Amino acid sequence: MKIYESEINDGIGELVKSTASVAYCSEAVQADAFKVPVNIADKCFAENKDQIDLFYLESVLVSTGWNKNDDVFDPKETWAARATPEDKPFNYMHDEKDIIGHITGNSVVDFEGNVMAEEQDPPSEFNILTTAVIYKEWSDVDQRQRIQKILAEIEEGQWFVSMECLFPNFDYALVDGEGGTRVVPREESSAFLTKHLRSYGGSGKYEDYRVGRLLRNLSFSGKGLVSKPANPRSVILEGNRFFDESEAQILTISSTKENDMSDVDKQIDDLRTELAEAKAANEVLKEKVVAEQQAEFESKIQALEGIASEAQAKLDEKSGECETLAQSLTEAQETIVAKEKDAKEKEEAMKEMKKKADMMKRKAQLEETGLDSEAVASALDSFDEVGEEAFEAVVAMLKKQAEATMPPELKEAIEKKKKEKDAKAEEEVDSAEAGEEALDQVEPVEEVAIAELDEQEDPAESLRSVASEWLGSVLQTLPKQNK
C-alpha cells in the first residue's frame, strides 16, 4: 500500500502499511441441511453433505455498508470479492499452522436470507454467507479430544468465526450531518484525513463530517475459529448503515488553487481554515489560561513569602529578647559570684580577726598563769587547734599548779597587785596624786616581794620552769579538736 508524506508526517505511516487487512467476527453456528433454505443448502451441501467425520458451520462473512468500526464495504467492491473466500483454510485462532478445516463455499443473500443470482447487477444491500467444515476425526487421541471439546462449546455459543479481509488501498467516505454522502480519493492532497480514521487512532470525525475507510480491491483470505472476543466492538454482525458509492458525490481535493473547486471542495477548504483559526484561538486561550494561572501562582507565592517574612521577623524579635535575657542572666550570675566572693573574703577576714582576738585572749590567759614569753609563744602555737573548753581546762590546771607551787609571799604580792589593778579600773576619776600614792604604796611591796623571791633563789623562775615542763607533758597527751 502506498504511503503518503502527510501520513508519514502525522506519524501513522508504518501503521497504515502494517494494517492492510481487517478481521471480522460472526458467531459460529452449526449448519443443518434441514434448517438452511433449500436454495442455499444445494450450494452448501452439494458434494460433501452428511459426512460423519465433518462438522458443518455457517456464518455471515460481511454485510455491505458502513459498519461499527467505520470501515465501509461498498456494494460494488464487495460483490466483486464474493467468491474469494471459497477453498481458503479454516484454522484455530488464526494460527496458520493449526488447520482444523476449510471453507466449502459462499453465497450472496439479501437481508431477508434469499439467495441472489450471480448474473444480476450488484444490489445495494446484501450479505456474503460462507460455509465451512471442521475435521472431527483425528488419529491423535489428544487432538481428537480437543476437537470434541471445541465442537461442544460451539454448540453452546462460546466460539466465533473470524474472516480476514485483505485490501491494497482505501479511499475516504464522508457523511455530513444531514446524511449526505461523499467519497474523497486517497492521494497526497487528501491524505491528511487518514489520521482522523478510527482504525489509525483518530476520532472518526473531521469537522462536521464523519470519516470512514472505504476499502478497495477486497480479497477474503481465510477463516479462523476464535474465542468470544472481550471487546464487543470487534464483533461485526449486523447494524451496518447504508452506503453506496454510486449514490455518493465524488470529491477531489486539489493541492493547488489554480484548479476549480466545487462548492463542497470549497466547503471543506473553509472548514480546514476554520479549524486552523479555532486551533489558533485555542492556543491564545491556552496562553491566557496559563498566564492567569501563573499570576495566581505568583500571588499565592507572594502571600506565602509575606507570611514567611512576618514569621521570620517575629523569630528575630524573640531571638533578640532571648539574647537580652541571656545577657541579663549572665550579669546576674556575675554579680552573685562577685557578692559571694566578697562575702567569702569578709567571712575570711572576720575569721582572721576572731582568730587574732582569740589568740590575744589566750595569750593573756596564759600570761596570768605566770609563764614567761617564750613559754606563752610555744603554748599558743601548740594550742592552735585545741578547742576552747580544753584550753580553759589547761589554763585552769596551770593556774592551780602555779598556785600550788608558788611561795606564799609571791602569791600574796600577786593577789595584792591584782586587787590594786581592779581597784584602779573601778576608779574612773582619780587624781594623779592619788595614783602616785597608790603606786608608792605598791612599789615597796613589790620590791619586798621581789627581794624575798631573790633571797629564795628566784622562785618565779623556778615556777615558770616547772609550769613549762608540765605544759609540755599536757600538750603531748591532749587530743586535737576544732575550735
C-alpha positions in Angstrom: 0.0 0.0 0.0 1.3 3.4 -0.9 2.1 5.7 2.0 1.8 9.5 1.5 4.0 12.2 3.0 1.3 13.7 5.2 0.7 10.3 6.7 4.4 9.9 7.5 4.4 13.4 9.0 1.4 12.5 11.1 3.3 9.5 12.5 1.0 6.8 11.1 2.9 5.7 8.0 4.0 2.4 9.4 0.6 1.8 11.0 -1.1 2.3 7.6 1.4 0.0 5.9 1.0 -2.8 8.5 -2.8 -2.8 8.7 -3.8 -3.7 5.2 -6.2 -6.3 6.4 -9.3 -6.4 8.5 -10.7 -9.3 10.6 -14.4 -9.6 11.0 -16.1 -11.9 13.5 -19.5 -13.6 13.4 -21.0 -16.2 15.7 -20.1 -19.8 14.8 -23.4 -21.7 14.1 -23.7 -25.3 13.2 -25.2 -25.8 9.7 -28.1 -28.1 9.3 -29.3 -29.1 5.8 -32.9 -29.3 7.1 -32.7 -25.8 8.5 -30.8 -24.0 5.8 -33.1 -22.6 2.9 -33.2 -25.1 0.0 -31.6 -22.7 -2.4 -28.6 -22.3 -0.1 -28.5 -26.0 1.0 -28.0 -27.1 -2.5 -24.9 -25.0 -2.8 -23.6 -25.7 0.7 -24.0 -29.5 0.7 -23.8 -30.3 -3.0 -20.9 -32.6 -2.8 -19.9 -33.4 0.9 -23.2 -33.5 2.8 -23.8 -35.9 5.6 -20.1 -36.8 6.2 -19.8 -38.4 9.7 -16.2 -37.0 10.1 -17.2 -33.4 9.3 -18.8 -30.7 11.4 -20.6 -28.2 9.3 -20.6 -24.5 10.0 -22.2 -21.4 8.5 -21.6 -17.7 9.2 -22.2 -14.3 7.8 -18.9 -13.1 6.4 -19.7 -9.4 5.8 -22.5 -7.0 5.1 -22.4 -4.1 2.8 -22.5 -0.6 4.1 -20.8 1.4 6.9 -20.1 -0.8 9.9 -19.4 0.0 13.6 -15.7 0.1 13.0 -16.1 2.9 10.4 -15.0 0.5 7.6 -17.1 0.9 4.5 -17.9 -2.1 2.3 -19.2 -0.6 -1.0 -21.7 -2.9 -2.8 -19.7 -2.9 -6.0 -16.4 -3.7 -4.2 -18.0 -6.4 -2.0 -19.8 -8.0 -5.0 -16.6 -8.3 -6.9 -15.0 -10.2 -3.9 -17.9 -12.5 -3.2 -16.1 -15.7 -4.5 -12.7 -15.1 -2.8 -13.5 -16.9 0.5 -14.1 -20.3 -1.1 -11.4 -23.1 -0.7 -9.5 -21.0 1.9 -8.1 -22.6 5.1 -10.1 -22.7 8.3 -7.6 -22.5 11.3 -7.7 -22.3 15.0 -7.2 -18.8 16.5 -5.7 -17.5 13.2 -2.7 -19.8 13.6 -1.8 -20.9 10.0 0.0 -24.0 11.4 -3.1 -25.2 13.3 -5.5 -26.0 10.4 -8.8 -27.7 11.6 -10.9 -27.5 8.5 -11.6 -25.5 5.3 -14.2 -23.2 3.7 -16.5 -25.1 1.4 -18.5 -22.3 -0.3 -20.1 -18.9 -0.1 -23.3 -17.3 -1.3 -24.7 -13.8 -1.7 -28.0 -13.3 0.2 -30.2 -10.3 0.9 -31.0 -9.2 4.4 -34.1 -11.5 4.3 -31.9 -14.6 3.6 -32.8 -15.0 -0.1 -30.0 -16.1 -2.4 -29.2 -13.7 -5.2 -28.5 -14.7 -8.7 -24.9 -14.5 -9.9 -25.7 -12.8 -13.1 -27.7 -9.8 -11.8 -26.3 -6.4 -11.2 -24.8 -5.8 -7.7 -27.7 -4.9 -5.3 -27.3 -2.0 -2.8 -27.5 -4.2 0.3 -26.5 -7.8 0.8 -24.6 -10.3 2.9 -21.9 -12.8 2.0 -22.7 -16.2 3.7 -19.9 -18.7 4.0 -20.0 -22.4 4.9 -17.1 -24.4 6.3 -16.3 -27.8 7.8 -14.2 -28.8 10.8 -12.5 -32.2 10.8 -14.0 -34.3 13.6 -11.8 -37.5 13.4 -8.1 -37.5 14.2 -5.7 -40.4 14.7 -4.1 -38.4 17.5 -6.1 -39.1 20.6 -5.3 -35.7 22.3 -6.2 -33.8 19.1 -9.5 -35.8 18.8 -10.5 -35.0 22.4 -9.6 -31.3 21.9 -11.7 -31.0 18.8 -14.7 -32.8 20.5 -14.4 -30.2 23.3 -14.4 -27.3 20.9 -17.4 -28.7 19.0 -19.4 -29.0 22.2 -18.5 -25.4 23.1 -19.6 -24.2 19.6 -23.0 -25.7 20.2 -23.1 -23.7 23.4 -22.4 -20.5 21.5 -18.9 -19.9 23.0 -17.0 -19.5 19.7 -16.9 -17.1 16.8 -15.7 -17.3 13.2 -13.3 -14.6 12.1 -12.8 -13.8 8.4 -9.7 -11.9 7.4 -10.1 -9.4 4.5 -7.1 -8.1 2.6 -7.2 -4.7 0.7 -4.3 -3.0 -1.0 -5.8 0.5 -0.9 -8.6 2.6 0.5 -10.4 5.9 0.0 -12.4 8.1 2.3 -16.1 8.0 2.8 -17.8 11.2 4.3 -21.2 11.6 5.7 -22.4 15.1 6.8 -24.9 16.0 9.5 -27.8 15.7 7.1 -26.9 12.3 5.9 -25.3 13.4 2.6 -22.5 11.0 1.4 -19.3 11.8 -0.4 -16.2 10.0 -1.5 -12.7 11.5 -1.4 -10.0 9.6 -3.2 -6.9 8.9 -1.1 -4.0 10.8 -2.6 -1.3 13.2 -1.5 -3.6 16.2 -1.2 -6.2 14.3 0.9 -4.0 12.0 2.9 -4.3 14.4 5.9 -7.7 12.7 6.5 -6.0 9.3 7.4 -5.2 10.4 10.9 -8.8 11.1 11.6 -9.8 7.5 10.9 -10.7 5.3 13.9 -8.5 2.5 12.5 -5.4 4.7 13.0 -6.3 6.2 16.4 -8.4 9.1 15.2 -11.9 10.1 16.4 -13.7 9.2 13.2 -14.7 12.8 12.6 -13.4 15.7 10.6 -15.1 19.0 11.4 -18.9 18.3 10.8 -18.2 15.1 8.8 -18.0 11.5 9.8 -15.0 9.9 8.1 -14.9 6.2 7.2 -12.3 3.9 5.4 -13.7 2.9 2.0 -11.9 -0.5 1.3 -10.7 -1.1 -2.3 -9.9 -4.4 -4.2 -11.1 -6.7 -1.5 -10.0 -10.3 -1.1 -11.1 -12.7 1.7 -8.1 -14.8 2.5 -9.2 -17.2 5.2 -11.2 -18.1 8.2 -10.4 -18.7 11.8 -12.2 -20.1 14.8 -11.7 -17.6 17.7 -12.9 -17.4 21.3 -15.6 -14.9 22.1 -14.0 -11.5 22.0 -13.8 -9.5 25.2 -14.4 -6.3 23.3 -17.9 -6.3 21.6 -16.8 -3.6 19.2 -14.6 -6.2 17.4 -17.7 -8.3 16.6 -19.2 -7.2 13.3 -22.5 -9.0 12.9 -25.2 -6.5 11.9 -26.3 -2.9 12.1 -24.4 -1.7 9.1 -25.6 1.7 7.8 -26.3 2.1 4.1 -23.5 3.5 2.0 -23.4 3.2 -1.8 -20.5 4.8 -3.6 -22.7 5.0 -6.8 -25.0 7.4 -5.0 -22.3 9.4 -3.3 -20.7 12.6 -4.6 -17.1 12.1 -5.6 -14.9 14.9 -4.3 -11.3 15.8 -5.3 -9.2 17.8 -3.0 -6.7 19.7 -5.2 -3.3 20.7 -3.9 -3.2 23.9 -5.9 -5.6 26.9 -6.0 -5.5 27.1 -9.8 -7.9 24.2 -10.2 -11.6 25.0 -9.9 -13.2 23.7 -6.8 -16.7 22.5 -6.4 -18.9 24.0 -3.7 -18.2 21.0 -1.5 -14.5 21.3 -2.1 -14.7 24.9 -1.1 -16.7 24.0 2.0 -14.0 21.5 3.1 -11.3 24.1 2.5 -13.3 26.6 4.5 -13.7 24.0 7.2 -10.0 23.5 7.3 -9.4 27.2 7.5 -11.9 27.4 10.4 -10.2 24.5 12.1 -6.8 26.4 11.8 -8.4 29.5 13.2 -10.0 27.5 16.0 -6.6 26.0 16.8 -5.1 29.5 16.9 -7.9 30.7 19.1 -7.4 27.7 21.3 -3.7 28.5 21.6 -4.5 32.1 22.6 -7.0 30.9 25.1 -4.5 28.4 26.4 -1.8 31.1 26.8 -4.4 33.3 28.6 -5.3 30.5 31.0 -1.6 29.8 31.6 -0.9 33.5 32.2 -3.9 33.7 34.7 -2.7 30.6 36.4 0.8 32.0 36.6 -0.4 35.3 38.0 -2.5 33.3 40.6 0.5 31.2 41.5 2.7 34.3 41.8 0.1 36.0 44.0 0.0 32.9 46.3 3.8 32.8 46.4 3.9 36.5 47.4 1.3 35.9 50.1 3.3 32.9 51.4 6.5 35.0 51.3 4.8 37.7 53.3 3.7 35.2 55.9 7.2 33.7 56.0 8.7 37.3 56.3 6.4 38.1 59.3 7.2 34.8 60.9 11.0 35.5 60.4 10.6 39.0 62.0 8.8 37.5 65.0 11.5 34.9 65.2 14.2 37.5 65.1 12.4 39.6 67.8 12.2 36.6 70.0 15.8 35.8 69.4 16.8 39.3 70.4 14.7 39.0 73.6 16.4 35.7 74.3 19.8 37.3 73.9 18.9 40.2 76.2 17.6 37.7 78.8 20.7 35.6 78.4 22.9 38.7 78.9 20.9 39.8 82.0 21.2 36.3 83.4 25.0 36.3 82.8 25.3 39.7 84.5 23.2 38.5 87.4 25.3 35.4 87.7 28.5 37.5 87.7 27.0 39.8 90.4 26.1 36.8 92.5 29.6 35.4 92.1 31.1 38.7 93.0 28.9 39.1 96.1 29.7 35.5 97.1 33.4 36.2 96.7 33.1 39.5 98.7 31.1 37.7 101.4 33.7 34.9 101.5 36.5 37.4 101.8 34.7 39.2 104.6 34.0 35.9 106.2 37.7 35.0 106.0 38.6 38.5 107.4 36.2 38.0 110.2 37.6 34.6 110.9 41.1 36.0 110.9 40.1 38.9 113.2 38.3 36.4 115.5 41.4 34.2 115.4 43.7 37.1 116.4 41.3 38.1 119.1 41.2 34.6 120.4 45.0 34.4 120.3 45.3 37.6 122.3 42.7 36.4 124.8 44.6 33.1 125.2 47.9 34.9 125.4 46.5 37.0 128.3 45.1 33.8 130.0 48.5 32.1 129.7 50.4 35.1 130.9 48.1 35.1 134.0 49.4 31.6 134.9 52.9 33.1 135.3 54.5 31.6 132.2 57.3 33.6 130.5 57.1 35.0 127.0 58.8 32.0 125.3 56.6 29.5 127.1 53.5 31.6 126.2 54.5 31.7 122.5 55.2 28.0 122.4 51.9 27.3 124.2 49.9 29.4 121.7 51.3 27.5 118.7 50.6 24.2 120.4 47.0 25.2 121.3 46.1 26.5 117.8 43.8 23.5 117.1 42.7 22.9 120.6 39.0 23.6 121.5 38.0 26.4 123.8 36.8 24.2 126.6 40.0 22.1 126.5 42.1 25.3 126.5 40.3 26.8 129.5 40.8 23.5 131.3 44.5 23.6 130.7 44.6 27.3 131.8 42.8 26.3 135.0 45.2 23.5 135.7 48.2 25.8 135.0 46.8 28.3 137.5 46.1 25.6 140.0 49.6 24.2 139.6 51.1 27.7 139.8 49.2 28.4 143.0 50.3 25.1 144.5 54.0 25.7 143.9 54.1 29.5 144.3 55.6 30.8 147.6 53.0 32.4 149.9 54.8 35.8 149.8 54.7 35.8 146.0 51.1 34.7 145.9 50.2 37.4 148.4 52.0 40.0 146.3 50.4 38.9 143.1 47.0 38.8 144.8 47.5 42.3 146.2 48.6 43.6 142.8 45.6 42.1 141.2 43.3 43.8 143.7 45.1 47.1 143.1 44.6 46.8 139.3 40.9 46.0 139.9 40.5 49.0 142.2 42.3 51.2 139.7 39.9 50.0 137.0 36.9 50.9 139.1 38.2 54.3 139.9 37.3 56.4 136.9 38.1 59.8 138.2 41.3 59.5 140.4 43.7 62.2 140.6 47.3 61.8 139.5 48.5 62.2 143.0 46.2 59.5 144.3 47.6 57.3 141.6 51.1 58.2 142.6 50.4 57.5 146.2 48.9 54.2 145.3 52.0 53.4 143.2 54.3 54.4 146.1 52.4 52.1 148.3 52.6 49.2 145.8 56.2 49.5 144.8 57.7 48.8 148.2 55.5 45.8 148.5 56.6 44.6 145.1 60.2 45.3 145.9 59.9 43.4 149.1 58.3 40.6 147.4 60.9 40.6 144.6 63.6 40.9 147.2 62.2 38.0 149.1 62.0 35.9 145.9 65.6 36.8 145.1 66.6 35.6 148.5 64.8 32.4 147.9 66.7 31.6 144.7 64.2 33.2 142.2 61.1 31.2 142.9 59.2 32.8 139.9 61.8 31.4 137.5 61.6 28.1 139.2 57.8 28.3 138.8 58.0 29.2 135.1 60.3 26.3 134.5 58.1 23.8 136.3 55.0 25.2 134.5 56.6 24.9 131.1 57.6 21.3 131.7 54.1 20.5 132.9 52.6 22.3 130.0 54.7 20.3 127.5 53.5 17.0 129.1 49.9 18.1 128.9 50.2 19.1 125.3 51.5 15.7 124.4 48.5 13.9 125.9 45.8 16.5 125.0 43.7 15.4 121.9 43.4 17.9 119.0 39.9 19.3 118.1 38.5 22.1 116.0 37.7 25.4 117.5 
